[in-house]
Amino acid sequence: MQNDAVAVVYAFIDASNLFYGGEKSLGWKIDYEKLLAYLNSRYGVSKAFFYGGIDIHKYKHDYLNNHSICLAEVKRHLASYISANQAQINEADLALLSRHLKKTKFYEKLEQFGYILRIKPVKIFARDDGAGEVKKANCDVDMAFELMKESVNFSSAIILSGDGDFLPVLKHLKSQGKEIVILARGGRTAREIKQFAGAGFRDFMTLRELLEFKDKKTP
């Protein structure tokens, strides 16, 4: 990082890119409290923006007036729906709804740790080939917008994403004198992002020993 007494460092975390597939894809479980502590101790991060999606199951989100989902409201909506309809919901759907409810609680925990959440509703789209549906909560535009918006407030940015779509924004920020560090999974990082970052790229997978969640329960 820059040797700058007044350096302000923000982190921007693209959860869908960095953590795609979750524990099964990574091969290990992330301790998000450790991750935030690491970003603070290693890079001096003072704000960490976390971009992700959530299934809201017919919760009426006001897209025009709310930048991010209200987790408490979605949690109440899901819990109420499950409670009122549990007898009529089949086992598979009940398990799915329970997972969605668990996700709201996970995000609330991240908030308690100190992450600044930017959570979007998952949308369902029909596949182009007509073979079923696909779910998306693409936060790329939101993250790119906030990178530009917040650029007046930070001198350095830690980007936890390997998505090549961010390259134009990152190039612009660098041209404005911002220091950019890419912390992403090597196998999921676009070649142009690695080329752009150069020595400023670090493979997230090398941090397993520092960031892996260790079950504190005794056997």
N, C-alpha and C positions, 0 to 999 in steps of 0.2 A: 504494500500500500504506500501511498505518497507520504513523505515525511512532512506533514502539514499539521501544525498545532490546532488549527481550526477545521480540520477535515471533518466532513459530515458524510457518513456512509449509510446508504439504505440498501436493503435486500429486496429482491422481487422474485417470488417463487411461483413458477408455473407448475402447479401440482399435477395436472393431467399429462404433462410432458415428462417431468422429472420422476414422478412416482407411478407412471403408467403400469398397470398390472399389479400394483401394490406389492405385498410381501412375496407373492408367488413369482412375480417377475424379478424382483430384486434378489430374492433368495434369503432375505433377512428383514427383520422388522425395525423400522425407524423409531428412535426415541426423539420425539419432536421437542421435548424440553431440552434435551442435550443438543439438538440441532440449533436451536435459538441461542443457547449459551455458547456454542462453538462459533457461530457467526459474530457474536458480540466480542468474544475473547480473541479470535483470530483476526477479524477484520474491523472491529470497532463499530459494528452495525448498531444503529440506534433505533431504526424502524425496519420491520420486516413485513412486507405485504404478501399475503398468501391468497392465490387465485385458484378457485376450485368450483365444483358443481355439486348439486344435490337434487335428488328426486323429491318433488313437493306434493305429488299425488292430489291434484285438483285444488291445491291451495291457491287462492287468488292473489298473485303477486302483482303489485303496481309497478310496472316497468318504467313508467314515465317519471315517477316521483321518488323511487327508491333505487339507489345505486347497487345495493347489496341486499340479499335476503335477510329478513329478521328471523334468526334462528329460533328464538323463544316462541314466536308465533307458529312457525312451521312445526316445531316439536309438539306444541299444544294441539295443532290441527291433526297431526298423525296419531298422537296418543288418543285423542278423542274419537277419531275415525275407527281405530282398531277396537277401542272399548265398546263402541256402539254397534259395530258390525262383526265382531269376532265370530259369532255363531254362524254367520252366512258366508264368511270368507274361507276359501279352500286353503289347505295346508301350505301349498306352494306360495300363494299370494300373501298369506299371513307372514311367512318367513321373509318374503321380500319387503313387505311393509316394516317389519321389525328391523331389518337391516337399514332401511332408510331412516328410521327413528334413531337407530344407533349412530348413524352418520352425523345427525344433528348434534348429538351429545359429544361426539368426537370433535366437531368444529368448536363447540362451546369450550371444550378443554383447551384447544389451541388458543382461543381468546384469553383464557385464564393465564396461559403461559406468557402472553404478551404479543402474539401475532395480530396484525391488522388484517381482518378478513375481508375478502371481496368474493362473495359466494353467489353464483348464478343458478337459476333453475335449470335442470336438465330438460332438454327438449327432445321429442321423438320425431324422427323423420323416416319416411319410407325409403327403402334402398332403391337406387336407380334401376337395378335389375328386377325389382319387384319381389325379391326374395326376403320378405320380412321387413323389420324395422331396425333402425340404429339410433342410439341415444348419444346426444352431444351436449356439452356445456362449454363451448369454445370461448375461452377467456383471453385469447390472444389480443384482440382489439382493446379490451379493457386494460390489460397490462401495458400495452404499447402506449395507450393514451396517458396512463398514470405515470409512466416513465418520463414522458414529455412534460406533463403537468408538474411533476415533482422535481424536475431537473434544476429548477431555480433554488431548490432547498438542499441538494446534495452535491458533494464534490466527487464522490465515488459511488458506483453501484455494483452490487454483487448480483449477478443474474443466475438464478437457479433454473435454467432451461437450456436445451440444446436445439430449440426450434429455429430453423433457418429464416422463418418469416420475420424474426426480430432484427435481422441484419441491418436494414435501412435505418431503423431507429438507433441502433447501437453505433453505427458509423457516424450518424449525426451527433450523437452525444459525445463521442470521442473527438469529433472535430471542434466541439465547443469546450474542449479541455477537461471533460469528465474522464475519470479513470474507470475502466470497465474490467471486471473479473467475471469469468464464466465458470460456474461450478455446476457441472452436469454429468450425466452418465455417458461415458465415452462411446458406448455402442449405440446410443440414441441421440448423439449430437451431430448435427449437419456438418459436413466437411468445411463449408464456408465459414461456419461459426468458429470452428477450431482454427482455421487459417487467420480469421480476424483477431481472435484472442491471443494467439501465439503463446508466449510464456505465461499469459494471464488465464490460461485454461487449466482447470484441475478436475480430474475424474472423481465424481462423487463416490463411486464404488470403492475408492481407496480409503474412504473414511469409515469403513464398517466398524473397525475396532473402537473408534471414538463415538460413533452414533448409534450403534445397534442397541435395541431395547433389550434389557436383561430383566427377566421375570424375577421380581423381588420376593415372590412367595417361596417359602421353604418347602422342600419335597415332603 
